[in-house]
Amino acid sequence: MTEALSTAGLRDSSQSTPVTFDATDPALLADPYPAFAALRAEEPVAFTDGGFWVVTRHEDVRGVIIDKRNFGQGDFVRNIQLHYGPDFDVLAQPGYRWLSEVFVYQDPPQHTRIRGLVTQALTARRVRAMRPDVEAITHRLLDRVIDDRGMEFIHDFAYQLPTLVMCDMLGIREDEMPPGLLEQLNQAIADSFLVFEMRALPAEELDLANRQILFLESFFGEVLAERRRHPGDDLATGLLQARDGDSQLTEREIVTVAIGLFGAGFETTAHMLGNGLLAFAHNPDEWQKLVNDPGLAPSAVEEILRYDSSLVATYRTAFHDTPLGDKLIRGGERVLALLAAGNRDPDVFPDPDRFDIKREGARHLTFGGGIHYCVGAELARLEGDVAFRALAERMPRLEADASDPAWRPGFLFRGLERLPVAW
């Protein structure tokens, strides 16, 4: 009787008129916020013509991502087959096989075990101790271009900083890398991480993702084999040595984790830097505030993460029938929690479309929440703080060409392909 009362009057997917939601729409990729605002105002919990739900209000998005009792990752193979059909052999695809093993796509107890071992290696102490190294890498990158009075910011700086930081953490020295390796790693991440999109990839995209993930598995397998032979004070050694009682990460799990951490740093931190500089270009008064007081860099990073989130959304699966807003999510149905929409909710963030690096109050949702809160959040914050502080101090007259932003393909990760800057 209690269950009947709790769901009375709620509409499920069979009683809802599906809304159109095309994650490949160029207009949505260029500027998703008007569409998010319209959904939030008209139908904040909406069933889509793609067969999944989207949620846009901060309260509902947060509720979904922190509720481990009612929402989780669910059946990975079934979730992928929703896009390709029931005959698609998901785990025969190296890209999807790797994704199925990433702990963020797993539920407890496997998620709990792997995440616990990862956090043993990626400790707050290790991240704090990285600051001098992050500063050194940042200034080394700026030294290379400072006399040129201009650069293509995304490839010359934004992609390189988090990649070099993660290489440093894994004990891979830049001066020991063969020519072109950094660019090859970045491209491999960009190509292989299309499997996160949760859509049916065209055959050529899936084939490329599969080839690139095999390259990454081979590369990081060699890195870990070297650390096993020659342990050091680095993250790779920490992953090898992490244990909880008799449990420790397998070789396969460590490779999977290493790719995930490396790629997450690239996809989120690099895009945060580019999206942030674009926001400053559109709001030059805010850039001047940072130039006048570089100590505002941590606050600026938080506002960038809120204003133009580099992670737009995350999926969850309902474990059983669960009320959400005025709807009833049936067990097994997928929910797309639009983090970026929650970050612009006017009920939580006053004047949400205004970029304000001194903004106070509620926190953004970009790093997720609950048991899946981003393990690399503090590292991303550190990199953003150091980078924007250095840019403001060393290039106070920096201006970005924001006339025609070139956004990378893909919906879940939002970032630019190029951004020319001059100073």
N, C-alpha and C positions, 0 to 999 in steps of 0.2 A: 504493500500500500504506500509506504514511504517513497519507494522508487517511482511509482506511478505519479504521485503528487509532485515530485521533483522535476519530472519531465513534462508535466501537463502544459499544453499550450506551446511547446517548443516544436519548431519545424525541422524535419530532417532533410536529407538531400533529395529524397523522392518528392518532397512537398515544396522544394525551392526552385525558382526559375533560375537556371544557370546564367551567370554573368560571363561575358567574354573576357578572357585573360590570356593574352598572347605574349609570353616572355621573350619572343623573338622580334616583336614589333619595334622597328627603329625609333619611333617616336617615344616609346616607353623607355628604351635604352638611353636615349639622349637626355630625357628628363622625366623620371618616373613620378615625381612628386605631385603634379596635378592629378594624375590618375589615382594615386594613393589617397589624396585628399578627398576626391569624389567618392571613392569606395567607403572611406571612413565616415563620410557624412551620410551616404545613402544606404549602405549595407555593410556595416563593419565586420560582420562574419558572413562571408558570401561563398556560396558553392559555385564553382566555375565550370565552364564547358570542357575543361580538361579533366574533370572527374575528381578534383580535389578542392579543399576549402582554402580561402585566404582570409587572414585576420589582419586588421590595420590599426585598431586602437591600442594605445600603450598598455592599458590594463589587460586586454585580452592576449596581446603578444607576450607580455611578461608572464601571464598566467600559464600559457601553453609551454613556454620554455623552462619554467621552474617546476612544473608539476610532473614529477617522476612517477607518481602513482597512476595517473591517467594517460600520460603521453610519453612516448619514447621513439626508438627507431623502428621497432617492429621487424617484420620479416623482410630482410634486405632483398632477397631474390624476387619475392612477390612484388615489392615496391618498384623494382626496375622493370619487371615484366608488364607492369601497368602501362608503360610507355612503348614497349616493343612487341608485346603479345606473349601469350603463355608458352609458346614453343621456343622462345629466345633463350639460349643457353648462357645465362648471365655469367657464371663463374668460369666459363671457358674463355672469357675475354679478360686478358691480363689487367686492363684498367679497372674493370669492375671487381675483379678478384681482389686487387689491392685495396680498393675502396671499402669492400666488405670487411676487411681486416683492420681498418683504421679505427681506433677506439672510439672516436666521436660518432661512428656509425654503429656502435654496439650498445647493448643494454646491460645492466648489471645481471650477473656478477662479473662477466668478462670485462666490461667497461671499467668496473671498480678496480679489478686486479691490475689491468694494464695502466690505467691513469695513475694509480697509486705508485707504481714503480717508476713511471715517467717523472712524476713530481719529486721523487727522491733524487733524480738526476738534475732536473731543471728547478733547482731551489731558488728561493728569493735571494739567498746569499750569493749564489753564482751569478744571478742577474745583476745585483748591485755591484758586484766586483767587476762586471763587464764595462762599467761606465768609462774608465780611461781608454779601453780598447775601442769602444764605439766612438768616442771623441777623436781618437787618433785616425780611425778609418774615415770618419766624416771629413776631417780637415785634409787628409791625404787626397780624397776625391776632389775637394774644392781647390786644393793647390794645383791640381792638374789643369783646371779650366779658368782660374781666376784672371789670368792675363789675357784670355781670349775675349773677354767682355760679353760672352754669350755661350749657351750650350743648349742641347736638346735635353731638357731636365729629366724626362722619364728614363731614357736609356743611359745617360751620362751620370746620373746621380740616384734617382729614386729606385731603380732596379738594383743598382750595384750595392747600395748601402746595406739593406737587410741580407742580401746574399753573402756579402763579405763578412758580415757580423756572424751569420750562422756558420759559415765556413770556419771562421776563427773559433767559434764555440766547439765545433767538431774537430778542431786541431788541424784544419787544412790551411796551410799558409799560402797567401796570395803569390808570393815570390816563387813558390814551388809548383804553381799551376801551369800546365801547358797552355800555349796561346789559344784563346778562344773558348776555354773551358767554362768561364763564367757565363758567357753568352749562351753556350750550349745548355748549361744547367737551367738558366732562366727560360729559354725557349721550351725545354723539355717539361718544365713545370706548367707553363702556359698551355701547352698542347695537351698534356695528360690530365690536367685539372678540369677539362671540359666534362669529365664524367660526373663531376659534382652537380652539373646543371639539371639533372633529373628530367631529361627529355630524350626522345629518340634521336641519337646522333646520326647524321648521314654516314654512309659506309666509309667514306674517305676520312672523316673526322674520327670515327671510332678506331679505324686502322692506325691512324697517326697516334692517337692516345695510347693504344696498346703498345706500339713500338717505343714510344717515349717512356712509358712507365717501366718497360723492360730495361731500357738504358739506365734509368735512375736506380732500379733495383741492383743492377750490376755495379754501378758506380759506388753506391753506398755500401754494398756488400764488400767491396774491396777496401773502402775506408775502415769499416769495422774489423775486417780481418787484420789490417795493419795495426789498429789500436789494440787488438787482442795480443798481437805479438809484442807491441811496444806501448803499454799503457801510459797515459798522461793525465794531467789535471784538466780534462776537457769533457764536454758533454757526451761524446761517443764512449769514452771510458766509463763515465758515470752510468750510462745506459747498460753497458756490459756488466757492471758491478752491482746494479740495483737488485735488491732482493727483499722479499717479505717472507720470513721463515724459510720454507723450502722452495718458495716460488720465485722465479726470476724470468726475465724476458727471454724468449727463444730468439735464435738468430733471425728468423723470419719476422718476428714481431719487432725487433730492433730496427731492421731495415725499413719496415712499414712505418714505424714511428719517426725515424729520421727523415724520410721523404715527407711525411705529414708536417713535421715541424719546419723543415726547410721551405716547403711550399707555402705553408700558412704565413710564414714571415714574408715571403715574396709577395703573395697575393694581397695580404692585408696591409702590411707596413708600406710597401712600395706604392700602393694605390692611395693610402692615407696621405703620403707626402705629395703626390701629384694632385689629388683632389683638394688638399689643403692649399696648395699654391694657386690653384685655379680659383678657389674661394677668395683668397687674398686679392687676386687680380680683379675680381668683380667688386671687391670691397677694399679699395686702397686705404681708406681711413683706418681699417683694422690692421693692415700691414704697418702703417705708421705707428700705431700703438705698440706693436711688437718691437719695431725698431727702437722706439723711445724707451722701452722697458723689456729687454729680452727675457727677463724673469717671468714674463707672462707665457712663456713657451708651454709649460705643462697645461695651463688653462686653455691655451689655443689648441693644443692637441685634443683635449676633451671636446671642444666645440667642433673641431673638424670631424671627429668621429661621429658626433651627433648630426651635424649639418649635412654631410654627404658621405654616409657610411660606406666603407669599402666592402663590407659584407652586407648585402641588401636583405637577405632572408635566410631562413633555415627551416627545414622540414621536420615534422614530427608525425607519428602515427598514433591514433587513438587505440589504446589497449582494449577498451570496451566502450559502450555507449556513455557519452560524457556531455553534459550541458555546457554550452559556451555562448554567452550572450543570450540571444533569443532563439538559438538553434540547438539541435541535438546532433552531435558528431557520433556517427555509428562506429562501433568497434571495427578496426581495420582500415578506416578511412584516413586519408592523408590530409595534413594541415600545413599550409605554407605560412609561417609566421613572418610577416614583413617587418623586420627590425627597423628598416629605414623609414617605414610609415609610422611606427610607434615613436620614432625619434623626432617626428614633426607633428605630434599630436598636440593641438592647441590647448587641450584640457590639462596638459602636463607641462608644456614648454610655452610660456607666453611669447607671442609674436614668433612662432617657430620657423618661419621662412627668413628670418633675419639672422645674419652671421655676426655673432657677438663673442669675441674671445674673452670677455670678462663675465660671461654668463654664469650665474649661480643657480643652485636649486637641484632639481631632479637629475639623476644620472641617465646617460644614454644606454641603449640596449645592444650596442654594436658587438660587444664581446660575449653576447648570449647570457645565460644564467643557469642556476641550478647545477646539476652534476656535470653539465656540458659547458660550463663557463670556460672561456679560452685559457688554456694553460700558459700561453705565451703573451697574455695581456700586458704584464708588467714590462716585458722586453720590448713590446711594440711601443708602449708609453715612453720608455727610456730612449728608444731610437728617435721617436718623434720629438721629444724634448731637446735632445742633443742637436738634431738636424735643424729644426726651426730656429733654435737659439743661434747656431753657427751662421745660418743664412742671413738672419737679421743683423748680426754683428759684422759679418764680412762683406755682405752684399746689400747694404741698406737701400740702394736705389734699384734693386731687382724688380723687373717688370716681366710679366708673362703675357704671351700672345693668346688671349682668351677669345679671339674672334670666331674661331671654328674648332671647338674641342673635338678631338678624335677619340671616341670611346672604344675600348676593346670589346670584341664580341663576347656574349655571355651575359646572363642576367644576375646570377647570384653574387659574383664578385664584380664590383664596380670600380673601374679604373681607366685611365687614359692610355692611349697608345703613344702619344707624343705631346709635348708641351714646350715649344721654344721659349726661352727666357733670355733676357739681356740685362746688363747692369752698368 
